[in-house]
Amino acid sequence: MRILITNDDGIMAPGLAVAEAIAGELAGPDGEVWTVAPATEQSGVGHCISYVTPMRVERYGERRFAVAGSPADCVMAGLFDILKDTPPDLVLSGVNRGHNVAEDTLYSGTIGGAMEAALHRTRAIAMSQYYGPGNVDLADTFEAARAHGAGVVRKLLDRATWETEGRYGVFYNVNFPAVPAAEVKATVATLQGERGGSPFGISPQDAPNGRRYLWIKHGMGNQTCAPGTDAREASEGNITVTPLRADLTARDLVNDLGAILA
């Protein structure tokens, strides 16, 4: 198996090393693991691409490259340049430092990388590790992802639905809870959550030089989401797996809208 890895925390991020370990276990001794990750942190860039600027690519080692661009840029660089003659069987995006659930999925560069792969009919999984009181003081804060990641991905590869035909293929969003590996309760299928209210807010600050700065901060907590959603279930100690597609159409409203417009 040939696996391409990217992330949004950058080429030096500790979560990327966790993803490489997971990919190495899945690929086996006869497989290949390729890393194409952003040269600098790209958290919150979503599915953006460097449409009007070129991307610089630097080789960091064997099968390891840094791209001056977003996670989606990295996936395209991998698919259409670095691995153009030997396409990957799977793209892993992550392991992100922090969760990507509910409204976060709309902003996440980790999700954006997996989505880009799915648009090119390549199987893709985004992986994120919650941070909280249950794991922040562990020697390895990625312990849950490191211990359970390969098993979850293998189960998805072997048994989950993969839509490699058509325009909007499915990809999977996996979140590991903020608990030690031994305290993970279960692996559950979930819906994308909705916290209610504004997902993000602004915290203004006046600098000593009189200039004004705005910091973005999270809005509502994960416990405000309904049971059965990614945010709620992962916050309660479960590994969550959510199937996603790039299609944003509100399909339930199309017929009514057509009648109105007629």
Buried (B, 14 or more C-beta within 10 A) or exposed (E): BBBBBBBBBBBEBEBBBBBBBBBBBBBEEEBBBBBBBBBEBBBBBBBBBBEEEEBEBEEBEEBBBBBBBBBBBBBBBBBEEBBEEEBBBBBBBBBBBBBBBBBBBBBBBBBBBBBBBBBBBBBBBBBBBBBBEBBEEBEBBBBBBBBBBBBBBEEBBEEBEBBEEEEBBBBBBBBBBBBBBEEBEEBBEBBBBBBEEEBEEEEEEEEEEEEEEEEEEEEBEBEBBEEEBBBBBBBBBBBBBBBBBBEEEEEEEEEEEEEEEE
